[in-house]
Amino acid sequence: MYVIVDIFISADEYLKQYQTASAIVGTRSRDGRTVRFPANILQPFVLHHGIDGSFKIEFDDAGKFKSIEQVGVRGRD
């Protein structure tokens, strides 16, 4: 199973809210599902301005995180 999410998190917000190992991001997928995942999976995508893009997040059958890839720049993919 996978979902596509559009995410914008400023660098300041990421540092304040999502830096801890136990931090969880909650958002809505493009198809309307509520999605929660560990914030640390976004670490490879943090740039000087934060995180801004569209991401394909895969989960296994048990709902555990499997993989993430950036599939576009938010609003321009």
Buried (B, 14 or more C-beta within 10 A) or exposed (E): EEBBBBBEBEEEEBEEBBEEEEEEBEBEBEEEEEBEBBBBBBEEBBEEEBBBBBBBBEBEEEEEEEEBEBEEEBEEE
